[in-house]
Amino acid sequence: EHPESSPQAQHIGVISWIRDRIADGEFAPGMRIPERLVCERLGISRTPLREAFKVLAAERLLTLYRNRGAVVTPVSAKDADDAMQLIATLEGMAGELLCKQITAAEITALQTLQQTMEQQFEARDLLGYFKTNQAIHSRIMQAANNGILLETHQALCNRFVRYRFAGNRSEERWHKAVLEHQHILMAIEDRDAERLRYLMQAHVLNGWRIARVHVGFGDHVGCGDNINNLTTLDSAL
């Protein structure tokens, strides 16, 4: 589990490792990060660990306390609901924008990532799948060619990483998510902006319906009206 040895690679590796532990629930909301154990596990000193803490605190994944160290920042159900609605809206906007300008090379890259993700699903490699899934969503956002949209989306995804990861803990939802991605890719290949906008939004919110149960927020009753009223993707396929 040791991050790469160069200082910059090590810095990025430590940040990524902690973010993954927050995503998969090993470091739960409200938990103090055990510095000594993390240093032993990663084979690093406390200096690079604390530098990573600063980055993750800026992303609001961690809160730093003088006497307690770094604590995983709790998130309210309302904030999570609001964030997922906004992420869905941003991804829908990106879908519309990219249809006007995505290149053949970018589509080929997405097709390759889709194949990798499906292989990871078949192997039940949840963390590997999630990372490839994130790469697909990032490629889609980048293809929209809107820097502010990309920056806002990335900040939200970093902060709420645990709540996106949790949706695929349901085997049924995980399988449906793979199918949804297949239809998203077909809409991209067809450059169907209206359908892609709908599919992107539905994909995020369908996952959140399941995820909010797994993170302890209960079912989607009480979410914002847009979440409750959005037709599920099943009816569109």
Protein Blocks (a to p, Z undefined) as FASTA:
>chain_A
ZZcfbfklmmmmmmmmmmmmmmnomagghiacdfklmmmmnopafklmmmmmmmmmmnom
accdfklopadddddfklmmmmmmmmmmmmmmmmmmmmmmpcfklmmmmmmmmmmmmmmm
mnopaklmmmmmmmmmmmmmmmnopaklmmmmmmmmmmmmmmmmmmmmpmklmmmmmmmm
mmmmmmmmnopaklmmmmmmmmmmmmmmmmmmmnonopfehiafklmmpccfklmZZ
